[in-house]
Amino acid sequence: MNDINQHIQLIKSRIESACHKAKRNSSEVRLLLATKTVSPENIKIAIASGETLIGENKIQELKEKFEDLQRIPHEKHFIGHLQTNKIKDILKYGVTCVQSLDRIELAEKLHQRLSVEKKQLDVFIQVNTSAEESKFGVTPEQAIELIKSVAKFDTLKIKGLMTIGLFSAETEKVRPCFKILKNLQQEIIAQNIPNVDVQELSMGMSGDLETAIEEGATIVRVGTAIFGQRIYPDSYYWNEQA
């Protein structure tokens, strides 16, 4: 228990230091607890520390943890690749925002389901800023076209952009990914597209959150530095077939 609380305090200190360096207010940056493979018990410890935003990558984990967590006030985002046949589960298990909307087919299916249930959903557009084939996300060049198409659905509220960034231990190699997302955000804002309000930039993780904050992140997704190393490779979390 103490380890998780101490790790959270360390991350918050890192966020505050990065904001100070970037001449930003630390209230502008929100910590998202990336809870993939994390037990409900450990998630509860983290939430009890005051961090109430969690992000899941897998539908199966959403299902498995739902009952244990449903009575504890928290906000739940989905940050993994979403298959269209799992959309009903997103809504059933309390997700308030999908950060990984990356194609029009998914937007159409989300809209259909939300229309039936008379609901709305916040979404971020996932952008592949590293040009790696292993990553999901729309290309930066096609992002605005996708956003204009998604904006036509009144059930979907476009609140921001998300990127995973380059998997690299050298943060300066990751920085261009974050710059691309920030520049794209500014371009979208300048176009003043109806039903689009991309104030959020979800980027940066345990190893590169300082760089992301310097480049404008408003949400950093941290798991490993809080809950410990996972036993699975990165490919497990971004596998379309899973």
C-alpha positions as CSV (number, residue, x, y, z in Angstrom):
1,M,0.0,0.0,0.0
2,N,2.7,2.5,1.0
3,D,4.6,1.7,-2.2
4,I,1.7,2.8,-4.4
5,N,1.1,5.9,-2.4
6,Q,4.7,6.8,-2.4
7,H,5.0,6.2,-6.1
8,I,1.9,8.5,-6.8
9,Q,3.5,11.2,-4.7
10,L,6.7,10.9,-6.7
11,I,4.8,11.1,-10.0
12,K,2.9,14.2,-8.8
13,S,6.2,15.8,-7.8
14,R,7.6,15.0,-11.3
15,I,4.5,16.6,-12.8
16,E,4.8,19.7,-10.7
17,S,8.5,20.1,-11.5
18,A,7.9,19.6,-15.2
19,C,5.1,22.2,-15.1
20,H,7.3,24.7,-13.2
21,K,10.1,24.2,-15.8
22,A,7.6,24.7,-18.6
23,K,6.0,27.7,-16.9
24,R,2.7,25.9,-16.6
25,N,0.2,25.5,-13.8
26,S,0.3,22.0,-12.5
27,S,-3.5,22.1,-12.3
28,E,-3.5,22.0,-16.1
29,V,-2.1,18.4,-16.1
30,R,-4.1,15.4,-15.0
31,L,-2.7,12.1,-13.9
32,L,-4.4,9.1,-15.5
33,L,-3.7,5.8,-13.7
34,A,-3.0,3.2,-16.4
35,T,-4.4,0.1,-14.7
36,K,-3.8,-2.6,-17.2
37,T,-3.1,-5.9,-15.3
38,V,-3.5,-4.1,-12.0
39,S,-5.7,-5.8,-9.4
40,P,-8.8,-4.0,-8.1
41,E,-7.2,-4.0,-4.6
42,N,-4.3,-1.9,-5.9
43,I,-6.5,0.3,-7.9
44,K,-8.5,1.0,-4.8
45,I,-5.3,2.0,-2.9
46,A,-4.5,4.5,-5.7
47,I,-8.0,5.9,-5.8
48,A,-7.9,6.4,-2.1
49,S,-4.9,8.6,-2.5
50,G,-7.0,11.0,-4.4
51,E,-6.3,10.0,-8.0
52,T,-9.6,9.1,-9.5
53,L,-9.0,8.9,-13.2
54,I,-8.2,5.4,-14.5
55,G,-7.6,4.0,-18.0
56,E,-8.0,0.5,-19.2
57,N,-6.7,-1.2,-22.3
58,K,-8.6,-4.4,-22.4
59,I,-12.4,-5.0,-22.5
60,Q,-11.9,-8.2,-20.5
61,E,-10.3,-6.3,-17.7
62,L,-13.1,-3.8,-17.7
63,K,-15.5,-6.6,-17.1
64,E,-13.4,-8.4,-14.5
65,K,-12.8,-5.3,-12.3
66,F,-16.2,-3.6,-12.7
67,E,-18.0,-5.1,-9.8
68,D,-15.1,-4.5,-7.4
69,L,-14.8,-0.9,-8.3
70,Q,-18.3,0.2,-9.2
71,R,-19.1,1.6,-5.7
72,I,-16.0,3.7,-5.5
73,P,-16.3,7.1,-7.2
74,H,-13.9,7.3,-10.1
75,E,-13.7,8.2,-13.8
76,K,-12.9,5.5,-16.3
77,H,-11.4,6.1,-19.8
78,F,-10.7,3.4,-22.4
79,I,-7.2,3.8,-23.8
80,G,-6.6,0.6,-25.8
81,H,-7.6,-0.4,-29.3
82,L,-11.3,-0.8,-29.5
83,Q,-13.0,-3.4,-31.8
84,T,-16.4,-2.5,-33.0
85,N,-17.9,-5.7,-31.6
86,K,-17.0,-4.6,-28.1
87,I,-18.7,-1.2,-28.1
88,K,-21.7,-2.4,-26.0
89,D,-19.3,-3.4,-23.3
90,I,-17.7,0.1,-23.3
91,L,-21.0,1.6,-22.4
92,K,-22.1,-1.2,-20.1
93,Y,-19.0,-1.0,-17.9
94,G,-19.0,2.7,-17.2
95,V,-16.5,4.2,-19.6
96,T,-17.0,8.0,-20.0
97,C,-14.3,8.6,-22.6
98,V,-12.7,6.6,-25.4
99,Q,-9.2,8.0,-26.0
100,S,-8.5,5.7,-28.9
101,L,-11.0,6.6,-31.7
102,D,-8.9,6.2,-34.8
103,R,-11.2,5.3,-37.7
104,I,-14.6,6.3,-39.1
105,E,-16.0,2.8,-38.9
106,L,-15.6,2.8,-35.2
107,A,-17.2,6.3,-34.9
108,E,-20.2,5.1,-37.0
109,K,-20.7,2.0,-34.8
110,L,-20.3,4.0,-31.6
111,H,-22.9,6.5,-32.9
112,Q,-25.4,3.8,-33.7
113,R,-25.1,2.2,-30.3
114,L,-25.2,5.6,-28.4
115,S,-28.3,6.7,-30.4
116,V,-30.1,3.5,-29.4
117,E,-29.2,4.1,-25.7
118,K,-29.8,7.9,-26.0
119,K,-26.4,8.6,-24.6
120,Q,-23.4,10.8,-25.5
121,L,-19.7,9.9,-25.1
122,D,-16.5,11.9,-24.9
123,V,-13.8,10.8,-27.4
124,F,-10.2,11.6,-28.2
125,I,-8.8,11.0,-31.7
126,Q,-5.8,8.7,-31.5
127,V,-3.0,9.9,-33.8
128,N,0.0,7.7,-34.8
129,T,2.7,10.3,-34.4
130,S,5.6,7.9,-34.6
131,A,4.7,6.4,-38.0
132,E,5.3,2.9,-36.6
133,E,3.3,0.2,-38.3
134,S,2.8,-1.5,-34.9
135,K,0.9,1.5,-33.6
136,F,-2.8,2.2,-34.1
137,G,-4.0,5.7,-34.8
138,V,-4.9,7.9,-37.8
139,T,-1.9,9.5,-39.5
140,P,-1.4,13.2,-38.7
141,E,-2.1,14.0,-42.3
142,Q,-5.5,12.3,-42.2
143,A,-6.5,13.4,-38.7
144,I,-8.4,16.6,-39.6
145,E,-10.4,14.8,-42.2
146,L,-11.4,12.1,-39.7
147,I,-12.3,14.7,-37.1
148,K,-14.6,16.5,-39.5
149,S,-16.4,13.3,-40.2
150,V,-16.7,12.3,-36.6
151,A,-17.9,15.8,-35.7
152,K,-21.1,15.1,-37.6
153,F,-22.2,12.6,-35.0
154,D,-24.0,14.4,-32.2
155,T,-23.5,11.5,-29.8
156,L,-19.7,11.9,-29.9
157,K,-18.0,14.8,-28.2
158,I,-14.5,15.3,-29.5
159,K,-12.5,16.6,-26.5
160,G,-8.9,16.0,-27.4
161,L,-6.1,14.1,-29.1
162,M,-4.1,11.1,-27.9
163,T,-0.9,9.5,-29.0
164,I,1.3,6.8,-27.6
165,G,4.6,8.2,-29.0
166,L,7.7,6.3,-29.9
167,F,8.8,3.5,-27.5
168,S,12.3,4.8,-26.7
169,A,14.3,5.2,-23.6
170,E,15.7,8.4,-25.1
171,T,13.1,11.1,-24.4
172,E,14.5,13.5,-27.1
173,K,13.6,10.9,-29.7
174,V,10.0,10.9,-28.4
175,R,9.7,14.7,-28.3
176,P,8.9,15.1,-32.0
177,C,5.8,12.9,-31.6
178,F,4.5,15.2,-28.9
179,K,5.2,18.3,-31.0
180,I,3.3,16.8,-33.9
181,L,0.2,16.3,-31.6
182,K,0.4,19.8,-30.2
183,N,0.8,21.4,-33.7
184,L,-2.2,19.3,-34.9
185,Q,-4.2,20.6,-32.0
186,Q,-3.5,24.2,-32.9
187,E,-4.4,23.6,-36.5
188,I,-7.7,22.0,-35.5
189,I,-8.5,24.9,-33.1
190,A,-7.7,27.4,-35.9
191,Q,-10.2,25.7,-38.2
192,N,-13.0,26.2,-35.6
193,I,-14.8,22.9,-36.6
194,P,-18.4,22.7,-35.2
195,N,-18.8,20.1,-32.4
196,V,-15.0,19.9,-31.8
197,D,-13.3,21.1,-28.7
198,V,-9.8,19.6,-28.6
199,Q,-8.6,21.1,-25.4
200,E,-7.0,17.8,-24.1
201,L,-3.7,16.3,-25.2
202,S,-3.3,12.8,-23.8
203,M,0.4,12.0,-24.2
204,G,3.4,10.9,-22.1
205,M,3.8,7.9,-19.9
206,S,6.1,6.8,-17.0
207,G,9.4,7.4,-18.8
208,D,8.7,10.6,-20.8
209,L,6.0,12.5,-19.0
210,E,8.3,15.5,-18.4
211,T,8.9,15.9,-22.1
212,A,5.1,15.5,-22.8
213,I,4.3,18.2,-20.3
214,E,6.9,20.5,-21.8
215,E,5.1,20.0,-25.2
216,G,1.6,20.7,-23.9
217,A,0.2,17.4,-22.4
218,T,-2.9,17.9,-20.3
219,I,-3.2,14.1,-19.4
220,V,-0.3,11.8,-18.7
221,R,-0.9,8.1,-18.6
222,V,1.2,6.4,-15.9
223,G,1.1,2.8,-14.9
224,T,4.6,1.2,-14.5
225,A,6.0,3.9,-12.3
226,I,3.1,3.6,-9.9
227,F,2.1,-0.1,-10.0
228,G,5.4,-1.7,-11.1
229,Q,6.6,-3.5,-14.1
230,R,4.2,-5.7,-16.1
231,I,5.0,-9.2,-17.1
232,Y,3.8,-8.8,-20.7
233,P,5.5,-7.0,-23.6
234,D,4.1,-3.7,-25.0
235,S,2.6,-5.7,-28.0
236,Y,0.1,-7.3,-25.6
237,Y,-1.5,-4.0,-24.8
238,W,-1.9,-2.8,-28.3
239,N,-2.9,-6.1,-30.0
240,E,-6.0,-5.6,-32.2
241,Q,-7.0,-9.3,-32.0
242,A,-7.1,-9.4,-28.2
